[in-house]
């Protein structure tokens, strides 16, 4: 998947240059380049899966729905999916607050968001890994390994995200200059980097512990906690505190505060459920 994604990215860049630079298709050209790259990725993934020699080889003619597995997949996957939707909703509300500061603030935050997203992808990857390894070891009743998975994923994931965030912060001037040469736009971007990207590791407190919970077949609890701690809290913050203190740092600080709230809640749920499950077993 990583190699295919790498090739897809190269194709995307080349097609963007051709469609925009040669054929002058503007935004439509960028969209067509992305679409073509996505089609390439999907085709290659399916091709590799169809020729795989292991047990997960894909046989298109044998595809069918198994009701037992489907219900279990929905029970675990649906809350996580709804959680992602709610995150997007809260981000839209915060984006409306960013828009109130004008074009420079929008440009600066958009540029800084690229680096923030990279940090989040790292911690999210460890959260998904925690789900996979926890589910395998939990099913095999290897509970000591489940505990070790939590510790290792939390330490390594948060440490890797912190190191990446520090690189972005100390190299913020040359990195931001890739997107803009405006000092005003850069300053707006630095505000987001300072309050959000530097503290991106805090997302691990609920991503990794929540991933472990999903691996133990408890997906609803972290979803509910993060929906309340992120979406509801952020909406209240924007509607009250930010309205009375209309400055960008007050808006940005809502992210790390909500991460602490979510992380605390999900951790309480994780240790409570883990203790009960392992004790009963």
FILUM-285388 format. One record per residue (C-alpha): residue number from 0; residue in three letters; chain; x, y, z. Coordinates in pm, whole numbers, m for minus. Last residue first. Layout:
N
+-----+-----+-------+--------+--------+--------+
:   n : res : chain :     xx :     yy :     zz :
+-----+-----+-------+--------+--------+--------+
: NUM : Ala :     A :      X :      Y :      Z :
...
+-----+-----+-------+--------+--------+--------+
# end
This chain:
281
+-----+-----+-------+--------+--------+--------+
:   n : res : chain :     xx :     yy :     zz :
+-----+-----+-------+--------+--------+--------+
: 280 : Unk :     A :  m1165 :  m1388 :   3192 :
: 279 : Unk :     A :  m1382 :  m1188 :   3430 :
: 278 : Unk :     A :  m1078 :  m1006 :   3565 :
: 277 : Unk :     A :   m942 :   m932 :   3217 :
: 276 : Unk :     A :  m1273 :   m787 :   3103 :
: 275 : Unk :     A :  m1338 :   m583 :   3417 :
: 274 : Unk :     A :   m988 :   m437 :   3439 :
: 273 : Unk :     A :   m986 :   m357 :   3069 :
: 272 : Unk :     A :  m1325 :   m188 :   3090 :
: 271 : Unk :     A :  m1222 :     40 :   3376 :
: 270 : Unk :     A :   m875 :    106 :   3232 :
: 269 : Unk :     A :  m1014 :    197 :   2891 :
: 268 : Unk :     A :  m1311 :    400 :   3013 :
: 267 : Unk :     A :  m1092 :    614 :   3237 :
: 266 : Unk :     A :   m846 :    653 :   2951 :
: 265 : Unk :     A :  m1127 :    753 :   2712 :
: 264 : Unk :     A :  m1245 :   1026 :   2949 :
: 263 : Unk :     A :   m900 :   1168 :   3019 :
: 262 : Unk :     A :   m804 :   1164 :   2652 :
: 261 : Unk :     A :  m1126 :   1330 :   2547 :
: 260 : Unk :     A :  m1090 :   1613 :   2800 :
: 259 : Unk :     A :   m719 :   1656 :   2724 :
: 258 : Unk :     A :   m790 :   1660 :   2350 :
: 257 : Unk :     A :  m1068 :   1916 :   2402 :
: 256 : Unk :     A :   m822 :   2147 :   2577 :
: 255 : Unk :     A :   m561 :   2090 :   2304 :
: 254 : Unk :     A :   m812 :   2191 :   2033 :
: 253 : Unk :     A :   m989 :   2477 :   2213 :
: 252 : Unk :     A :   m656 :   2662 :   2231 :
: 251 : Unk :     A :   m693 :   2759 :   1864 :
: 250 : Unk :     A :  m1001 :   2977 :   1914 :
: 249 : Unk :     A :   m852 :   3169 :   2208 :
: 248 : Unk :     A :   m527 :   3206 :   2009 :
: 247 : Unk :     A :   m725 :   3358 :   1716 :
: 246 : Unk :     A :   m883 :   3648 :   1905 :
: 245 : Unk :     A :  m1252 :   3717 :   1960 :
: 244 : Unk :     A :  m1267 :   3691 :   2337 :
: 243 : Unk :     A :  m1641 :   3719 :   2416 :
: 242 : Unk :     A :  m1748 :   3515 :   2112 :
: 241 : Unk :     A :  m1460 :   3274 :   2170 :
: 240 : Unk :     A :  m1578 :   3200 :   2523 :
: 239 : Unk :     A :  m1942 :   3141 :   2432 :
: 238 : Unk :     A :  m2041 :   3001 :   2092 :
: 237 : Unk :     A :  m1692 :   2881 :   1999 :
: 236 : Unk :     A :  m1647 :   2708 :   2335 :
: 235 : Unk :     A :  m1994 :   2551 :   2329 :
: 234 : Unk :     A :  m1936 :   2415 :   1980 :
: 233 : Unk :     A :  m1593 :   2288 :   2083 :
: 232 : Unk :     A :  m1732 :   2108 :   2388 :
: 231 : Unk :     A :  m2009 :   1941 :   2188 :
: 230 : Unk :     A :  m1783 :   1828 :   1905 :
: 229 : Unk :     A :  m1471 :   1728 :   2093 :
: 228 : Unk :     A :  m1540 :   1605 :   2443 :
: 227 : Unk :     A :  m1896 :   1493 :   2371 :
: 226 : Unk :     A :  m1816 :   1320 :   2044 :
: 225 : Unk :     A :  m1489 :   1191 :   2190 :
: 224 : Unk :     A :  m1669 :   1029 :   2484 :
: 223 : Unk :     A :  m1943 :    876 :   2269 :
: 222 : Unk :     A :  m1697 :    727 :   2020 :
: 221 : Unk :     A :  m1463 :    600 :   2294 :
: 220 : Unk :     A :  m1754 :    412 :   2455 :
: 219 : Unk :     A :  m1913 :    274 :   2137 :
: 218 : Unk :     A :  m1613 :     80 :   2008 :
: 217 : Unk :     A :  m1574 :   m182 :   2278 :
: 216 : Unk :     A :  m1480 :   m506 :   2102 :
: 215 : Unk :     A :  m1143 :   m544 :   2282 :
: 214 : Unk :     A :   m962 :   m413 :   1974 :
: 213 : Unk :     A :  m1203 :   m120 :   1979 :
: 212 : Unk :     A :  m1086 :    m46 :   2332 :
: 211 : Unk :     A :   m722 :    m60 :   2223 :
: 210 : Unk :     A :   m797 :    188 :   1945 :
: 209 : Unk :     A :   m965 :    419 :   2195 :
: 208 : Unk :     A :   m652 :    407 :   2412 :
: 207 : Unk :     A :   m447 :    487 :   2102 :
: 206 : Unk :     A :   m664 :    765 :   1960 :
: 205 : Unk :     A :   m769 :    907 :   2300 :
: 204 : Unk :     A :   m435 :    988 :   2461 :
: 203 : Unk :     A :   m271 :    990 :   2119 :
: 202 : Unk :     A :   m443 :   1317 :   2036 :
: 201 : Unk :     A :   m215 :   1474 :   2298 :
: 200 : Unk :     A :     81 :   1423 :   2061 :
: 199 : Unk :     A :    m58 :   1708 :   1849 :
: 198 : Unk :     A :     55 :   1958 :   2114 :
: 197 : Unk :     A :    316 :   2138 :   1901 :
: 196 : Unk :     A :     82 :   2113 :   1602 :
: 195 : Unk :     A :   m212 :   2275 :   1781 :
: 194 : Unk :     A :   m122 :   2584 :   1982 :
: 193 : Unk :     A :    213 :   2675 :   1829 :
: 192 : Unk :     A :    149 :   2552 :   1476 :
: 191 : Unk :     A :   m185 :   2734 :   1464 :
: 190 : Unk :     A :    m27 :   3059 :   1580 :
: 189 : Unk :     A :    261 :   3008 :   1336 :
: 188 : Unk :     A :     14 :   2996 :   1045 :
: 187 : Unk :     A :   m129 :   3334 :   1142 :
: 186 : Unk :     A :    222 :   3472 :   1162 :
: 185 : Unk :     A :    306 :   3327 :    820 :
: 184 : Unk :     A :      6 :   3496 :    658 :
: 183 : Unk :     A :    119 :   3830 :    799 :
: 182 : Unk :     A :    481 :   3779 :    690 :
: 181 : Unk :     A :    365 :   3710 :    331 :
: 180 : Unk :     A :    606 :   3484 :    143 :
: 179 : Unk :     A :    364 :   3194 :    122 :
: 178 : Unk :     A :    329 :   2818 :     78 :
: 177 : Unk :     A :    689 :   2694 :     69 :
: 176 : Unk :     A :    780 :   2986 :    296 :
: 175 : Unk :     A :    590 :   2803 :    570 :
: 174 : Unk :     A :    853 :   2530 :    573 :
: 173 : Unk :     A :   1149 :   2769 :    566 :
: 172 : Unk :     A :   1008 :   2968 :    861 :
: 171 : Unk :     A :    864 :   2677 :   1061 :
: 170 : Unk :     A :   1186 :   2476 :   1083 :
: 169 : Unk :     A :   1191 :   2486 :   1464 :
: 168 : Unk :     A :    818 :   2417 :   1479 :
: 167 : Unk :     A :    800 :   2150 :   1209 :
: 166 : Unk :     A :   1091 :   1958 :   1360 :
: 165 : Unk :     A :    932 :   1989 :   1703 :
: 164 : Unk :     A :    607 :   1845 :   1570 :
: 163 : Unk :     A :    789 :   1548 :   1417 :
: 162 : Unk :     A :    962 :   1475 :   1749 :
: 161 : Unk :     A :    631 :   1503 :   1936 :
: 160 : Unk :     A :    453 :   1271 :   1692 :
: 159 : Unk :     A :    726 :   1009 :   1727 :
: 158 : Unk :     A :    713 :   1033 :   2107 :
: 157 : Unk :     A :    332 :   1006 :   2115 :
: 156 : Unk :     A :    333 :    697 :   1897 :
: 155 : Unk :     A :    630 :    530 :   2068 :
: 154 : Unk :     A :    501 :    576 :   2423 :
: 153 : Unk :     A :    132 :    509 :   2355 :
: 152 : Unk :     A :    190 :    219 :   2116 :
: 151 : Unk :     A :    438 :     57 :   2356 :
: 150 : Unk :     A :    217 :     93 :   2664 :
: 149 : Unk :     A :   m108 :    m18 :   2498 :
: 148 : Unk :     A :     60 :   m311 :   2325 :
: 147 : Unk :     A :    214 :   m416 :   2659 :
: 146 : Unk :     A :   m130 :   m431 :   2821 :
: 145 : Unk :     A :   m263 :   m645 :   2537 :
: 144 : Unk :     A :     49 :   m862 :   2568 :
: 143 : Unk :     A :    m34 :   m929 :   2931 :
: 142 : Unk :     A :   m386 :  m1020 :   2823 :
: 141 : Unk :     A :   m292 :  m1302 :   2588 :
: 140 : Unk :     A :   m648 :  m1441 :   2571 :
: 139 : Unk :     A :   m599 :  m1536 :   2201 :
: 138 : Unk :     A :   m891 :  m1311 :   2106 :
: 137 : Unk :     A :   m734 :  m1034 :   2313 :
: 136 : Unk :     A :   m402 :  m1090 :   2138 :
: 135 : Unk :     A :   m547 :  m1049 :   1790 :
: 134 : Unk :     A :   m779 :   m762 :   1886 :
: 133 : Unk :     A :   m499 :   m579 :   2066 :
: 132 : Unk :     A :   m264 :   m608 :   1769 :
: 131 : Unk :     A :   m513 :   m465 :   1521 :
: 130 : Unk :     A :   m655 :   m191 :   1742 :
: 129 : Unk :     A :   m309 :    m80 :   1858 :
: 128 : Unk :     A :   m196 :    m62 :   1496 :
: 127 : Unk :     A :   m492 :    163 :   1421 :
: 126 : Unk :     A :   m398 :    393 :   1708 :
: 125 : Unk :     A :    m32 :    384 :   1602 :
: 124 : Unk :     A :   m137 :    500 :   1255 :
: 123 : Unk :     A :   m352 :    774 :   1408 :
: 122 : Unk :     A :    m50 :    908 :   1596 :
: 121 : Unk :     A :    152 :    936 :   1275 :
: 120 : Unk :     A :   m137 :   1067 :   1067 :
: 119 : Unk :     A :   m196 :   1339 :   1326 :
: 118 : Unk :     A :    156 :   1471 :   1286 :
: 117 : Unk :     A :    121 :   1489 :    909 :
: 116 : Unk :     A :   m215 :   1663 :    946 :
: 115 : Unk :     A :    m61 :   1936 :   1161 :
: 114 : Unk :     A :    201 :   1997 :    894 :
: 113 : Unk :     A :    m61 :   2051 :    621 :
: 112 : Unk :     A :   m283 :   2249 :    859 :
: 111 : Unk :     A :    m12 :   2515 :    884 :
: 110 : Unk :     A :    m73 :   2617 :    521 :
: 109 : Unk :     A :   m450 :   2625 :    561 :
: 108 : Unk :     A :   m417 :   2823 :    884 :
: 107 : Unk :     A :   m203 :   3087 :    716 :
: 106 : Unk :     A :   m430 :   3118 :    414 :
: 105 : Unk :     A :   m746 :   3147 :    624 :
: 104 : Unk :     A :   m584 :   3401 :    855 :
: 103 : Unk :     A :   m468 :   3609 :    559 :
: 102 : Unk :     A :   m814 :   3593 :    397 :
: 101 : Unk :     A :  m1006 :   3734 :    693 :
: 100 : Unk :     A :  m1032 :   3691 :   1068 :
:  99 : Unk :     A :  m1396 :   3572 :   1053 :
:  98 : Unk :     A :  m1285 :   3274 :    843 :
:  97 : Unk :     A :  m1111 :   3126 :   1147 :
:  96 : Unk :     A :  m1442 :   3119 :   1335 :
:  95 : Unk :     A :  m1612 :   2944 :   1042 :
:  94 : Unk :     A :  m1324 :   2697 :   1046 :
:  93 : Unk :     A :  m1407 :   2618 :   1409 :
:  92 : Unk :     A :  m1760 :   2519 :   1307 :
:  91 : Unk :     A :  m1629 :   2310 :   1017 :
:  90 : Unk :     A :  m1382 :   2141 :   1253 :
:  89 : Unk :     A :  m1668 :   2045 :   1486 :
:  88 : Unk :     A :  m1853 :   1881 :   1198 :
:  87 : Unk :     A :  m1542 :   1695 :   1081 :
:  86 : Unk :     A :  m1491 :   1553 :   1428 :
:  85 : Unk :     A :  m1855 :   1444 :   1430 :
:  84 : Unk :     A :  m1805 :   1254 :   1105 :
:  83 : Unk :     A :  m1497 :   1079 :   1244 :
:  82 : Unk :     A :  m1691 :    968 :   1553 :
:  81 : Unk :     A :  m1972 :    842 :   1331 :
:  80 : Unk :     A :  m1719 :    619 :   1154 :
:  79 : Unk :     A :  m1577 :    489 :   1482 :
:  78 : Unk :     A :  m1929 :    416 :   1607 :
:  77 : Unk :     A :  m2009 :    231 :   1280 :
:  76 : Unk :     A :  m1695 :     16 :   1273 :
:  75 : Unk :     A :  m1730 :   m197 :   1585 :
:  74 : Unk :     A :  m2100 :   m282 :   1574 :
:  73 : Unk :     A :  m2097 :   m270 :   1193 :
:  72 : Unk :     A :  m1818 :   m529 :   1175 :
:  71 : Unk :     A :  m1998 :   m752 :   1425 :
:  70 : Unk :     A :  m2322 :   m733 :   1228 :
:  69 : Unk :     A :  m2143 :   m807 :    901 :
:  68 : Unk :     A :  m1954 :  m1103 :   1046 :
:  67 : Unk :     A :  m2274 :  m1283 :   1143 :
:  66 : Unk :     A :  m2459 :  m1177 :    827 :
:  65 : Unk :     A :  m2191 :  m1306 :    590 :
:  64 : Unk :     A :  m2221 :  m1092 :    279 :
:  63 : Unk :     A :  m2080 :  m1226 :    m46 :
:  62 : Unk :     A :  m1766 :  m1203 :   m257 :
:  61 : Unk :     A :  m1673 :  m1540 :   m407 :
:  60 : Unk :     A :  m1662 :  m1419 :   m767 :
:  59 : Unk :     A :  m1420 :  m1140 :   m674 :
:  58 : Unk :     A :  m1171 :  m1377 :   m516 :
:  57 : Unk :     A :   m931 :  m1163 :   m307 :
:  56 : Unk :     A :   m634 :  m1337 :   m148 :
:  55 : Unk :     A :   m636 :  m1288 :    230 :
:  54 : Unk :     A :   m512 :  m1640 :    303 :
:  53 : Unk :     A :   m176 :  m1576 :    136 :
:  52 : Unk :     A :    m79 :  m1617 :   m229 :
:  51 : Unk :     A :   m189 :  m1269 :   m338 :
:  50 : Unk :     A :   m284 :  m1237 :   m706 :
:  49 : Unk :     A :   m631 :  m1090 :   m652 :
:  48 : Unk :     A :   m502 :   m870 :   m367 :
:  47 : Unk :     A :   m232 :   m723 :   m590 :
:  46 : Unk :     A :   m482 :   m635 :   m863 :
:  45 : Unk :     A :   m730 :   m488 :   m614 :
:  44 : Unk :     A :   m461 :   m262 :   m469 :
:  43 : Unk :     A :   m341 :   m162 :   m818 :
:  42 : Unk :     A :   m689 :    m68 :   m939 :
:  41 : Unk :     A :   m770 :    133 :   m626 :
:  40 : Unk :     A :   m444 :    327 :   m642 :
:  39 : Unk :     A :   m479 :    400 :  m1015 :
:  38 : Unk :     A :   m838 :    520 :   m969 :
:  37 : Unk :     A :   m720 :    747 :   m685 :
:  36 : Unk :     A :   m444 :    894 :   m903 :
:  35 : Unk :     A :   m692 :    958 :  m1185 :
:  34 : Unk :     A :   m932 :   1133 :   m948 :
:  33 : Unk :     A :   m654 :   1349 :   m801 :
:  32 : Unk :     A :   m544 :   1460 :  m1147 :
:  31 : Unk :     A :   m903 :   1528 :  m1251 :
:  30 : Unk :     A :   m957 :   1745 :   m941 :
:  29 : Unk :     A :   m638 :   1944 :  m1005 :
:  28 : Unk :     A :   m746 :   1998 :  m1366 :
:  27 : Unk :     A :  m1091 :   2112 :  m1257 :
:  26 : Unk :     A :   m926 :   2370 :  m1033 :
:  25 : Unk :     A :   m744 :   2530 :  m1329 :
:  24 : Unk :     A :   m794 :   2349 :  m1662 :
:  23 : Unk :     A :   m508 :   2540 :  m1828 :
:  22 : Unk :     A :   m421 :   2254 :  m2069 :
:  21 : Unk :     A :    m44 :   2276 :  m2023 :
:  20 : Unk :     A :      8 :   2408 :  m1669 :
:  19 : Unk :     A :   m316 :   2296 :  m1508 :
:  18 : Unk :     A :   m381 :   1959 :  m1671 :
:  17 : Unk :     A :    m15 :   1872 :  m1731 :
:  16 : Unk :     A :    124 :   1995 :  m1398 :
:  15 : Unk :     A :   m166 :   1838 :  m1207 :
:  14 : Unk :     A :   m114 :   1514 :  m1403 :
:  13 : Unk :     A :    251 :   1499 :  m1298 :
:  12 : Unk :     A :    170 :   1572 :   m931 :
:  11 : Unk :     A :   m107 :   1312 :   m915 :
:  10 : Unk :     A :    105 :   1050 :  m1087 :
:   9 : Unk :     A :    382 :   1106 :   m832 :
:   8 : Unk :     A :    132 :   1077 :   m546 :
:   7 : Unk :     A :    m10 :    756 :   m691 :
:   6 : Unk :     A :    339 :    609 :   m711 :
:   5 : Unk :     A :    393 :    678 :   m341 :
:   4 : Unk :     A :     48 :    546 :   m254 :
:   3 : Unk :     A :    124 :    226 :   m442 :
:   2 : Unk :     A :    453 :    186 :   m257 :
:   1 : Unk :     A :    282 :    243 :     78 :
:   0 : Unk :     A :      0 :      0 :      0 :
+-----+-----+-------+--------+--------+--------+
# end
